[in-house]
Amino acid sequence: MTEPPAAAPSPARTSRTLSTGRARRRYWTIVTVLSILAVGFAFGLLAWNNPMPVGSDGFWRIAEMRSTNLVVMIVVAICQAVATVSFQTVTNNRIITPSIMGFEALYIAIQTTAVYFLGVAGIIAIQGVSQFLLQIALMVGLSMLLYGWLLSGRYGNLQVMLLIGIVIGGGLASVSTFMQRLLTPSEFDVLAARLFGNIANADASYLPIAVPLCLGATAVLLWSSRRLNIVALGRDASVGLGLNHRRETMRVLFLVSILMAVSTALIGPMTFLGFLVATLAYQFADTHDHRYVFPVAVLTCFVVLSGAYFVMRNIFYANGVVSIIIELVGGLVFLFVILRKGRL
């Protein structure tokens, strides 16, 4: 992709770097609003229908029991938001997500294979800290094998890597569908509950592993924000500015793999969540500087997750459809962006 010729800075272009007072006020206003919504939904999840008086020992005991779901939402929000924004940057494409590399398809294949060979007991067999670590290792290992193979050598090509990722994901999905058709109705019912992203799928024992992996990968990507800004200019511009584009791309993709593997192994597939919040984050932040986009994306993702969970659980009493609603809205946004030919 050729870069447009340099031009005198216009007010619109200048605002995209938050170099004007108006742009900064707008950005911090949005961050403040999102923060208030995030705190409000978080407190609502802890306090709504809590029979004990607010501030009492009993209230905090009940709130502590509910806090696991809150921590899971925070971890998933950070993983999905940071991974999607970073992935779109290195691929220079705003209409794809890391899910395109087959993370969800591999997760579904693992779950389906366990039930196919072990029956209902297979769901129990793949639960536990060691199994959680194994699923993360498989997802990260497969993705890095794909990255290392297709991005190395003289003819390394990012577009070919994405295409092969889609093919592998489609193949795993086909095998999973075949095995699911051979299951008994009772086995399929048990399996179906694991194939949708659900906060209830998470286990508190996974958090001591998930939280450090999430925070560590996110911290490195935040620290690399300035280099990501250069990567977003394209390969030729990055090399011209002295950045090792291939090494930076591999490093970012490795960290994205960790984040997506943690999120998927923790709660299950959330295909369009990352795309939805990344699209909204760029609109809210009105800048391409990752130092500002990352915080807005994380806050937006947590507000979407916690807000949907709060409304569906406490108003409509339908916990299981939270991911379905998010996927529906995310899918509609995806189609809207596609119909606009990727122009945001």
Backbone hydrogen bonds, N-H to C=O, Kabsch-Sander energy under -0.5 kcal/mol:
donor,donor_aa,acceptor,acceptor_aa,energy
14,T,10,S,-2.8
15,S,11,P,-2.1
16,R,12,A,-0.8
16,R,13,R,-0.6
17,T,14,T,-1.7
18,L,15,S,-1.5
19,S,14,T,-1.3
24,R,20,T,-2.2
25,R,21,G,-2.5
26,R,22,R,-2.4
27,Y,23,A,-2.4
28,W,24,R,-2.7
29,T,25,R,-2.0
30,I,26,R,-2.1
31,V,27,Y,-2.5
32,T,28,W,-2.1
33,V,29,T,-2.5
34,L,30,I,-2.7
35,S,31,V,-2.4
36,I,32,T,-2.5
37,L,33,V,-2.4
38,A,34,L,-2.6
39,V,35,S,-2.6
40,G,36,I,-2.5
41,F,37,L,-2.8
42,A,38,A,-2.3
43,F,39,V,-2.6
44,G,40,G,-2.4
45,L,41,F,-2.3
46,L,42,A,-1.4
47,A,43,F,-2.6
48,W,44,G,-2.7
50,N,47,A,-2.2
56,S,53,P,-2.0
60,W,56,S,-2.0
61,R,57,D,-1.9
62,I,58,G,-2.1
63,A,59,F,-2.6
64,E,60,W,-2.2
65,M,61,R,-1.5
66,R,62,I,-1.4
67,S,63,A,-1.0
69,N,66,R,-0.6
70,L,66,R,-1.1
71,V,67,S,-2.6
72,V,68,T,-2.4
73,M,69,N,-2.2
74,I,70,L,-2.0
75,V,71,V,-2.5
76,V,72,V,-2.7
77,A,73,M,-2.7
78,I,74,I,-2.4
79,C,75,V,-2.6
80,Q,76,V,-2.9
81,A,77,A,-2.2
82,V,78,I,-2.2
83,A,79,C,-2.1
84,T,80,Q,-2.0
85,V,81,A,-2.2
86,S,82,V,-2.2
87,F,83,A,-2.5
88,Q,84,T,-2.6
89,T,85,V,-1.5
90,V,86,S,-2.2
91,T,87,F,-1.9
92,N,88,Q,-0.6
92,N,89,T,-0.6
93,N,88,Q,-1.7
96,I,93,N,-0.6
100,I,97,T,-1.9
101,M,98,P,-2.1
102,G,99,S,-1.9
106,L,102,G,-2.3
107,Y,103,F,-2.3
108,I,104,E,-2.8
109,A,105,A,-2.2
110,I,106,L,-2.4
111,Q,107,Y,-2.4
112,T,108,I,-2.7
113,T,109,A,-2.5
114,A,110,I,-2.0
115,V,111,Q,-1.8
116,Y,112,T,-2.6
117,F,113,T,-2.2
118,L,114,A,-2.2
119,G,115,V,-1.9
121,A,118,L,-0.7
122,G,119,G,-2.1
123,I,120,V,-1.4
124,I,120,V,-0.7
125,A,121,A,-2.1
126,I,122,G,-1.4
127,Q,124,I,-1.5
132,F,128,G,-2.3
133,L,129,V,-2.5
134,L,130,S,-2.1
135,Q,131,Q,-2.4
136,I,132,F,-2.0
137,A,133,L,-2.7
138,L,134,L,-2.6
139,M,135,Q,-2.2
140,V,136,I,-2.8
141,G,137,A,-2.7
142,L,138,L,-2.5
143,S,139,M,-2.1
144,M,140,V,-2.6
145,L,141,G,-2.1
146,L,142,L,-2.0
147,Y,143,S,-2.9
148,G,144,M,-3.1
149,W,145,L,-1.9
150,L,146,L,-2.4
151,L,147,Y,-2.3
156,G,153,G,-1.1
157,N,150,L,-1.7
161,M,157,N,-1.7
162,L,158,L,-2.1
163,L,159,Q,-2.2
164,I,160,V,-2.7
165,G,161,M,-2.2
166,I,162,L,-2.0
167,V,163,L,-2.1
168,I,164,I,-2.8
169,G,165,G,-2.5
170,G,166,I,-2.6
171,G,167,V,-2.4
172,L,168,I,-2.6
173,A,169,G,-2.2
174,S,170,G,-2.0
175,V,171,G,-2.2
176,S,172,L,-2.4
177,T,173,A,-2.4
178,F,174,S,-2.1
179,M,175,V,-2.2
180,Q,176,S,-2.4
181,R,177,T,-1.6
182,L,178,F,-0.6
182,L,179,M,-0.9
183,L,180,Q,-1.2
188,F,184,T,-2.7
189,D,185,P,-2.2
190,V,186,S,-1.8
191,L,187,E,-2.3
192,A,188,F,-2.9
193,A,189,D,-1.1
194,R,191,L,-1.8
195,L,191,L,-0.8
195,L,192,A,-0.7
197,G,269,P,-1.0
198,N,267,I,-2.3
201,N,198,N,-1.7
202,A,199,I,-1.5
206,Y,203,D,-2.1
207,L,203,D,-0.6
207,L,204,A,-0.9
209,I,206,Y,-1.5
210,A,206,Y,-2.7
211,V,207,L,-2.8
213,L,209,I,-1.7
214,C,210,A,-2.6
215,L,211,V,-2.9
216,G,212,P,-2.7
217,A,213,L,-2.2
218,T,214,C,-2.2
219,A,215,L,-2.5
220,V,216,G,-1.9
221,L,217,A,-2.0
222,L,218,T,-2.7
223,W,219,A,-2.4
224,S,220,V,-1.3
225,S,222,L,-1.5
228,L,224,S,-2.4
229,N,225,S,-2.0
230,I,226,R,-1.3
231,V,227,R,-2.6
232,A,228,L,-2.2
233,L,230,I,-1.5
234,G,231,V,-2.0
238,S,234,G,-2.2
239,V,235,R,-2.7
240,G,236,D,-2.3
241,L,237,A,-1.4
242,G,239,V,-1.7
243,L,238,S,-2.5
245,H,243,L,-1.4
248,E,244,N,-2.3
249,T,245,H,-2.5
250,M,246,R,-2.6
251,R,247,R,-2.2
252,V,248,E,-2.4
253,L,249,T,-2.6
254,F,250,M,-2.0
255,L,251,R,-1.9
256,V,252,V,-2.6
257,S,253,L,-2.2
258,I,254,F,-1.8
259,L,255,L,-2.2
260,M,256,V,-2.7
261,A,257,S,-2.4
262,V,258,I,-2.4
263,S,259,L,-2.3
264,T,260,M,-2.6
265,A,261,A,-2.6
266,L,262,V,-1.6
267,I,263,S,-2.2
268,G,263,S,-0.7
268,G,264,T,-1.4
274,G,270,M,-0.7
276,L,272,F,-2.4
277,V,273,L,-2.3
278,A,274,G,-2.4
279,T,275,F,-2.3
280,L,276,L,-2.1
281,A,277,V,-2.6
282,Y,278,A,-2.1
283,Q,279,T,-1.5
284,F,280,L,-2.9
285,A,281,A,-3.1
286,D,282,Y,-1.8
288,H,16,R,-0.7
289,D,16,R,-0.5
290,H,288,H,-0.6
292,Y,289,D,-1.7
293,V,289,D,-2.0
294,F,290,H,-2.0
296,V,292,Y,-1.2
297,A,293,V,-2.7
298,V,294,F,-2.5
299,L,295,P,-2.4
300,T,296,V,-2.6
301,C,297,A,-2.5
302,F,298,V,-2.4
303,V,299,L,-2.4
304,V,300,T,-2.5
305,L,301,C,-2.6
306,S,302,F,-3.0
307,G,303,V,-2.2
308,A,304,V,-2.3
309,Y,305,L,-2.5
310,F,306,S,-2.7
311,V,307,G,-2.5
312,M,308,A,-2.6
313,R,309,Y,-2.1
314,N,310,F,-2.4
315,I,311,V,-1.8
316,F,311,V,-1.6
318,A,312,M,-3.6
321,V,318,A,-1.0
322,V,319,N,-1.5
325,I,321,V,-2.5
326,I,322,V,-2.3
327,E,323,S,-2.8
328,L,324,I,-2.3
329,V,325,I,-2.6
330,G,326,I,-2.9
331,G,327,E,-2.7
332,L,328,L,-2.2
333,V,329,V,-2.3
334,F,330,G,-2.4
335,L,331,G,-2.4
336,F,332,L,-2.3
337,V,333,V,-2.5
338,I,334,F,-2.5
339,L,335,L,-2.7
340,R,336,F,-1.1
341,K,338,I,-2.2
342,G,337,V,-2.5
343,R,340,R,-1.5
344,L,342,G,-0.6
